[in-house]
Amino acid sequence: MFRPKLPDVPTLPTTPVVPQQTQAPVPTASGRSLTPYAGAAAAMVVIGVVLTALLAAVAVTAISVAIAAVVLRSLANGANRR
């Protein structure tokens, strides 16, 4: 009485549906493969990552040196006043 009635499951069609190919494969330019350029692209990505990491390291070093200079300057000024 309190159980919900589930709807009937529709039957699936028995004929298989075969997708049709609507797009022809793209021919490569002048019959050459793009494989030789993949290595060059990967090398450029690696070089970009390395240069970005070096730039970040230089920026962090510059900030830490600036903070150390401010701390040392304040310590030196405090020692001269005493």
VOTI-13139 format. One record per residue: x, y, z of N, C-alpha, C, O in turn. Coordinates in steps of 0.02 Angstrom, whole numbers, plus 50000, padded with zeros to 5 digits. Example, Ala and Ser with C-alpha at 12.3 -4.5 7.8 and 13.67 -1.06 7.14 Angstrom:
506604971650390506154977550390506604983550390507124983450423/506424988850354506844994750357506455000250394506705005750402/
This chain:
500414994150000500005000050000500435006350000500295011149963/500975006450041501395012350044502005011949998502405016549997/502075006649961502635006049915502475009749850501935009049822/502975013749826502835017349763502845012549705503215007649704/502445014049656502425009849596502935012649546502915018449528/503395008349526503905010349478503625010249408503215006049392/503845014949366503595014849297503865008849259504395006149276/503515006849208503735001249167504365003349128504415009049105/504834998649122505454999849086505304999349011505054994148988/505465004548972505345003948900505824998948869506394998348891/505604995548819506034990748784506474994448735506264999148701/507094992148730507574995248684507484992248615507274986448608/507644996048563507594993248495508104987648486508654987948514/507924982748448508364977048438508844977948380509324974148374/508734982848337509184983848280509764988148304509664993248336/510384986048287510964990048309511004996548269510874996748209/511195001848304511285008348273512025009248256512445009048300/512165010248192512855011048169512965018448152512635021048107/513425021848187513555028848170513915029348103514345025248086/513725034448066514035035448000514585040748007514515045548045/515125039647970515665044447971515475050347927515335049547867/515465056347957515245062247919515835066747900515745071247860/516425065447927516985069847913517565065747887517745060547914/517855068047833518425064647803519055066447842519095071947870/519545061947846520165063547881520535069247847520525069847785/520855073447886521205079347860521875077047832522275074147868/522005078447769522665076547741523205081147768523085087147780/523805078547777524355082647802524625086747744524555085047685/524945092247761525215096847711525785093447673526275091247703/525715092947610526205090147563526425083147584526985081047568/526005079547619526155072647636526665071747692526865066047706/526875077147725527355076647779527005075947846526445078347855/527325072647891527055071747957527255077648002527755080947990/526845078948054527005084248101527445081848158527575085548205/527655075648156528045072648210528705076248223528875077148282/529085078448173529715081848188529625088248229530075090148267/529055091648222528945097848257528735096748330528755101348370/528525090648347528315089248415528905089848463528825092348519/529485087548443530085088148485530285095348496530485097148552/530225099448445530405106548452529905110048497530105114348537/529275108348492528775111448535528875109348607528805113548652/529045103048619529165100748687529785104248716529795105948775/530295105248675530895108648698530745115948716531015118448766/530325119248677530145126148693529755126548758529835131248797/529315121648770528935121648832529405120648892529335124048943/529875116048885530355114748939530785120948952530905122749010/531005124248899531415130248907531005135748941531265139348984/530375136448922529945141348954529845140049028529855144749068/529755133749046529655132049117530295133449156530265136149211/530875131749128531505132949163531635140349171531845142549225/531515144249120531625151549125531145154749175531335159249211/530525152349177530045154949225530265153249296530205157449341/530505147249307530745145249373531345149449394531405151449452/531795150749347532375154949363532175162149381532445165149427/531695164749344531445171449358531125171849426531225176649463/530745166649443530425166549510530955165949565530885169149617/531475162049553532015161449603532375168049613532535169849669/532505171649559532835178149565532395183049602532635186949643/531745182949589531285187549623531255186049698531265190649738/531215179749716531195177849787531845179749821531835182149878/532405178749788533055180649817533095188149827533335190449879/532875192049779532895199349784532465201749842532655206249879/531885198749851531435200749905531755199049973531725203150019/532045193149977532345191250041532955195550058533065197250116/533345197450008533925201850020533675208750041533975211950085/533145211150011532875217750030532615217650102532725222350140/532275212250121532025211750190532615211350239532595214550292/533135207550222533715207150266534055213850272534295215650326/534095217750218534405224350221534005229050266534295232950303/533345228750263532935233050305533025231150379533075235550421/533055224750394533145222450463533825224650488533875227250544/534345223650449535025225550471535075233150480535415235450526/534755236950437534775244250443534425246550506534665251050541/533855243350521533505245350583533915243350644533915246950694/534245237650641534675235650698535265240350706535455242150762/535565242450651536135246950654535915253750680536275256850720/535345256250658535105262650682534925262350756535025267150793/534655256750778534475255950848535085255650892535065258150949/535635252750869536255252350907536595259150913536905260650964/536535263250861536845269850863536485274550910536795279150937/535845273650922535465278050965535595276651039535475281051080/535825270851056535925269151127536565271751154536715270651213/
